[in-house]
Amino acid sequence: MATILLTGPSGFVGSNVLPALIEAGHEVRALVRDDAARGRVLRRLSPDAAAHVTFAIGDVTDAGSLGPALRGVDAVVHLVAIARDWNGGKDLTRINTLGTVDLVAAMEAERVRRLVHVGAMGVVDDPALHYASSKARAEAAVRASALRWTILKPSLLWGERDGFFNVIAQLVRTSPGIVPVPAGAKSRFQPLACADLARVVVLALEREDAVGKSYDLGGPAFWTYKEMVREVLRGMGKRRLIAPVPLPLIKLVARTAEKIRIPFPVASDQLRQLSFDNASDRDVVQRDWGFAPMAMDGRLGYLRRKPADQEPA
């Protein structure tokens, strides 16, 4: 049907979107930074699926690599993004914002007009929120372009190797019988199966009426942070005491861990974001895309395994 340049094919979202594109009949050019990323992509594909994938070595932060990668493609699906960094938001800006700016400029130069950009629900350009600001500025660059764009804005994503629920699971594994949660946190989240996001990506490429529009994407239920922790415990088959801890104390521990480069499950920037709702209408996917997304209840059993063991054999 079409040749699609896919950025971020070796990541969690890419590992869901790539096979969905192939199943829909597209040829895919996968943008990878090196041979190791190329190997990760191929390990997740059957030989039949891999026959529909070619590779371009490049990086969205290397503008010179994008022109050759774009030549001969019909559309781009842009997934590359990071959720946290260690240097006050500079890497978030470099990759999430400037990487998108470079990609948009390269597409305009190569006359590739169709772009499906995966953003994030509820982001705002607030300098105090490094991740949210980086994603909001990326979306602004897409909107300001001359491209035929569609922006998809999912809430939290769940699925094998996800970057949120696996972090909570790691906290459960290392906790001495207690899992801390921010006291009084009432913000709502709307977790969406990554497979459902992949389904929407394919539909967005097919639908002319999606051009020039932005769509919130969320699952069929609202969850608080505490409820999500409880569901992670259920998926893991673990029992832990869920202990509310004052948010300022958790932030202090997170900031201290970041200063001395000790891994901590949640970045201080992510803790700031937890004070905001990350939800839209319950029926937003059904209404805009014509199908009911999967419920998360009882489907987090993959968390019994560590992320590396959630990879295909």
Secondary structure, 3 states (H helix, E strand, C coil): CCEEEEECCCCHHHHHHHHHHHHCCCEEEEEECCHHHHHHHHHCCCHHHHCCEEEEECCCCCHHHHHHHHCCCCEEEECCCCCCCCCCCHHHHHHHHHHHHHHHHHHHHHCCCEEEEECCCCCCCCCCCHHHHHHHHHHHHHHCCCCEEEEEEECCEECCCCCCHHHHHHHHHHCCCEEEEECCCCCCECCEEHHHHHHHHHHHHHCHHHCCEEEEECCCCCECHHHHHHHHHHHHCCCCEEEEECHHHHHHHHHHHHHCCCCCCCCHHHHHHCCCCECCCCCHHHHHHCCCCCCCCCCCHHHHCCHHHHCCC
